[in-house]
């Protein structure tokens, strides 16, 4: 059972600017330098969000999805309805 006082941790990679937990980040810099970043999901804002359900697919998603900007999101615990409410984007898809 998930502890409701702690946010779920998500892995993020991609390109384009995002705002995560009130901090602006440029994902392409993080992706090229480190591969990804893992952060607690309190709030995410991005132009395009692609939620990836499989970890192996997440590692290579940038090879198949070339759209820009794109923020790829993965969570080991999966994202529930409550978590999805914290993601704000005009374009959210699932792979």
Secondary structure, DSSP 8 states (H G I E B T S, - for coil): ---TTS--EEEEEEESEEEETTEEEEHHHHHHHHS-EEEE-S-EEESEEEE---HHHHHHHHHH---SSEEEEE-TT---HHHHTTEE-SEEEE-
